[in-house]
Amino acid sequence: MSKLLRGVVAGYGAKKFGGGCFSTVIIFIILWYILGHFRVFR
């Protein structure tokens, strides 16, 4: 469940801040890593 919630939050942030296709993917990966590294949704 935490991975699903982390994915939803990272996806929302990537959609909000990403301009194009490539930048959206990069922002998603960065947010996924940050949320997992700091254990936000554990």
N, CA, C and O atoms as CSV, one atom per row, in Angstrom:
chain,resi,resn,atom,element,x,y,z
A,1,MET,N,N,0.825,-1.201,0.000
A,1,MET,CA,C,0.000,0.000,0.000
A,1,MET,C,C,0.861,1.253,0.000
A,1,MET,O,O,0.503,2.250,-0.628
A,2,SER,N,N,1.993,1.215,0.697
A,2,SER,CA,C,2.833,2.417,0.752
A,2,SER,C,C,3.437,2.728,-0.616
A,2,SER,O,O,3.610,3.897,-0.959
A,3,LYS,N,N,3.762,1.688,-1.412
A,3,LYS,CA,C,4.312,1.937,-2.744
A,3,LYS,C,C,3.257,2.541,-3.656
A,3,LYS,O,O,3.565,3.397,-4.486
A,4,LEU,N,N,2.025,2.101,-3.507
A,4,LEU,CA,C,0.942,2.658,-4.309
A,4,LEU,C,C,0.719,4.128,-3.964
A,4,LEU,O,O,0.576,4.965,-4.855
A,5,LEU,N,N,0.691,4.434,-2.683
A,5,LEU,CA,C,0.493,5.814,-2.249
A,5,LEU,C,C,1.670,6.694,-2.663
A,5,LEU,O,O,1.484,7.841,-3.070
A,6,ARG,N,N,2.866,6.157,-2.558
A,6,ARG,CA,C,4.059,6.902,-2.974
A,6,ARG,C,C,4.027,7.159,-4.480
A,6,ARG,O,O,4.427,8.228,-4.941
A,7,GLY,N,N,3.549,6.175,-5.244
A,7,GLY,CA,C,3.433,6.338,-6.687
A,7,GLY,C,C,2.404,7.381,-7.068
A,7,GLY,O,O,2.615,8.155,-8.002
A,8,VAL,N,N,1.284,7.409,-6.348
A,8,VAL,CA,C,0.248,8.405,-6.620
A,8,VAL,C,C,0.760,9.812,-6.334
A,8,VAL,O,O,0.542,10.732,-7.122
A,9,VAL,N,N,1.436,9.972,-5.209
A,9,VAL,CA,C,1.960,11.299,-4.856
A,9,VAL,C,C,3.051,11.729,-5.829
A,9,VAL,O,O,3.085,12.887,-6.246
A,10,ALA,N,N,3.943,10.809,-6.195
A,10,ALA,CA,C,5.000,11.138,-7.146
A,10,ALA,C,C,4.412,11.447,-8.516
A,10,ALA,O,O,4.886,12.351,-9.203
A,11,GLY,N,N,3.390,10.709,-8.917
A,11,GLY,CA,C,2.738,10.975,-10.194
A,11,GLY,C,C,2.040,12.324,-10.224
A,11,GLY,O,O,2.106,13.042,-11.221
A,12,TYR,N,N,1.377,12.666,-9.135
A,12,TYR,CA,C,0.711,13.968,-9.064
A,12,TYR,C,C,1.732,15.101,-9.123
A,12,TYR,O,O,1.537,16.090,-9.829
A,13,GLY,N,N,2.817,14.945,-8.376
A,13,GLY,CA,C,3.860,15.980,-8.395
A,13,GLY,C,C,4.511,16.104,-9.757
A,13,GLY,O,O,4.815,17.210,-10.204
A,14,ALA,N,N,4.731,14.969,-10.424
A,14,ALA,CA,C,5.343,14.999,-11.751
A,14,ALA,C,C,4.402,15.654,-12.763
A,14,ALA,O,O,4.846,16.399,-13.637
A,15,LYS,N,N,3.121,15.379,-12.643
A,15,LYS,CA,C,2.148,15.997,-13.549
A,15,LYS,C,C,2.066,17.501,-13.308
A,15,LYS,O,O,1.925,18.286,-14.246
A,16,LYS,N,N,2.157,17.889,-12.040
A,16,LYS,CA,C,2.033,19.296,-11.673
A,16,LYS,C,C,3.262,20.104,-12.128
A,16,LYS,O,O,3.122,21.215,-12.639
A,17,PHE,N,N,4.457,19.541,-11.942
A,17,PHE,CA,C,5.681,20.299,-12.205
A,17,PHE,C,C,6.320,19.983,-13.553
A,17,PHE,O,O,7.142,20.763,-14.031
A,18,GLY,N,N,5.968,18.866,-14.176
A,18,GLY,CA,C,6.589,18.477,-15.436
A,18,GLY,C,C,6.039,19.259,-16.609
A,18,GLY,O,O,4.836,19.499,-16.704
A,19,GLY,N,N,6.922,19.649,-17.493
A,19,GLY,CA,C,6.486,20.409,-18.656
A,19,GLY,C,C,6.195,19.514,-19.842
A,19,GLY,O,O,5.140,19.619,-20.467
A,20,GLY,N,N,7.123,18.640,-20.145
A,20,GLY,CA,C,6.955,17.736,-21.276
A,20,GLY,C,C,7.026,16.293,-20.830
A,20,GLY,O,O,7.011,15.999,-19.635
A,21,CYS,N,N,7.102,15.405,-21.785
A,21,CYS,CA,C,7.110,13.972,-21.475
A,21,CYS,C,C,8.381,13.573,-20.724
A,21,CYS,O,O,8.317,12.896,-19.699
A,22,PHE,N,N,9.529,13.995,-21.239
A,22,PHE,CA,C,10.805,13.588,-20.648
A,22,PHE,C,C,10.996,14.177,-19.256
A,22,PHE,O,O,11.444,13.484,-18.343
A,23,SER,N,N,10.660,15.442,-19.091
A,23,SER,CA,C,10.849,16.072,-17.781
A,23,SER,C,C,9.877,15.504,-16.745
A,23,SER,O,O,10.213,15.424,-15.563
A,24,THR,N,N,8.681,15.112,-17.175
A,24,THR,CA,C,7.720,14.508,-16.259
A,24,THR,C,C,8.241,13.178,-15.728
A,24,THR,O,O,8.088,12.881,-14.543
A,25,VAL,N,N,8.851,12.381,-16.590
A,25,VAL,CA,C,9.409,11.094,-16.167
A,25,VAL,C,C,10.561,11.311,-15.198
A,25,VAL,O,O,10.665,10.603,-14.197
A,26,ILE,N,N,11.423,12.273,-15.478
A,26,ILE,CA,C,12.561,12.558,-14.603
A,26,ILE,C,C,12.071,13.035,-13.235
A,26,ILE,O,O,12.588,12.598,-12.207
A,27,ILE,N,N,11.084,13.922,-13.214
A,27,ILE,CA,C,10.554,14.419,-11.942
A,27,ILE,C,C,9.883,13.297,-11.168
A,27,ILE,O,O,9.995,13.246,-9.943
A,28,PHE,N,N,9.182,12.386,-11.863
A,28,PHE,CA,C,8.560,11.243,-11.197
A,28,PHE,C,C,9.610,10.375,-10.513
A,28,PHE,O,O,9.428,9.967,-9.366
A,29,ILE,N,N,10.699,10.094,-11.206
A,29,ILE,CA,C,11.762,9.250,-10.640
A,29,ILE,C,C,12.407,9.936,-9.434
A,29,ILE,O,O,12.688,9.289,-8.426
A,30,ILE,N,N,12.637,11.233,-9.539
A,30,ILE,CA,C,13.242,11.971,-8.426
A,30,ILE,C,C,12.315,11.971,-7.216
A,30,ILE,O,O,12.762,11.735,-6.093
A,31,LEU,N,N,11.025,12.235,-7.437
A,31,LEU,CA,C,10.077,12.240,-6.318
A,31,LEU,C,C,9.921,10.851,-5.714
A,31,LEU,O,O,9.816,10.720,-4.494
A,32,TRP,N,N,9.904,9.803,-6.553
A,32,TRP,CA,C,9.800,8.433,-6.062
A,32,TRP,C,C,10.982,8.112,-5.149
A,32,TRP,O,O,10.814,7.510,-4.088
A,33,TYR,N,N,12.183,8.521,-5.575
A,33,TYR,CA,C,13.382,8.269,-4.776
A,33,TYR,C,C,13.354,9.050,-3.458
A,33,TYR,O,O,13.663,8.502,-2.400
A,34,ILE,N,N,12.985,10.324,-3.529
A,34,ILE,CA,C,12.971,11.157,-2.325
A,34,ILE,C,C,11.956,10.640,-1.313
A,34,ILE,O,O,12.260,10.540,-0.124
A,35,LEU,N,N,10.750,10.309,-1.778
A,35,LEU,CA,C,9.724,9.804,-0.869
A,35,LEU,C,C,10.118,8.460,-0.267
A,35,LEU,O,O,9.777,8.178,0.881
A,36,GLY,N,N,10.826,7.632,-1.020
A,36,GLY,CA,C,11.282,6.356,-0.488
A,36,GLY,C,C,12.471,6.503,0.435
A,36,GLY,O,O,12.594,5.778,1.422
A,37,HIS,N,N,13.342,7.438,0.117
A,37,HIS,CA,C,14.558,7.622,0.915
A,37,HIS,C,C,14.243,8.154,2.307
A,37,HIS,O,O,14.836,7.720,3.294
A,38,PHE,N,N,13.313,9.090,2.380
A,38,PHE,CA,C,12.965,9.668,3.667
A,38,PHE,C,C,11.829,8.920,4.364
A,38,PHE,O,O,11.367,9.327,5.429
A,39,ARG,N,N,11.384,7.814,3.745
A,39,ARG,CA,C,10.341,6.943,4.318
A,39,ARG,C,C,9.100,7.721,4.710
A,39,ARG,O,O,8.600,7.590,5.827
A,40,VAL,N,N,8.604,8.536,3.780
A,40,VAL,CA,C,7.451,9.377,4.049
A,40,VAL,C,C,6.193,8.529,4.218
A,40,VAL,O,O,5.383,8.799,5.105
A,41,PHE,N,N,6.022,7.510,3.380
A,41,PHE,CA,C,4.814,6.692,3.434
A,41,PHE,C,C,5.111,5.295,3.948
A,41,PHE,O,O,4.890,4.316,3.235
A,42,ARG,N,N,5.600,5.187,5.155
A,42,ARG,CA,C,5.872,3.880,5.759
A,42,ARG,C,C,5.048,3.698,6.994
A,42,ARG,O,O,5.136,2.659,7.646
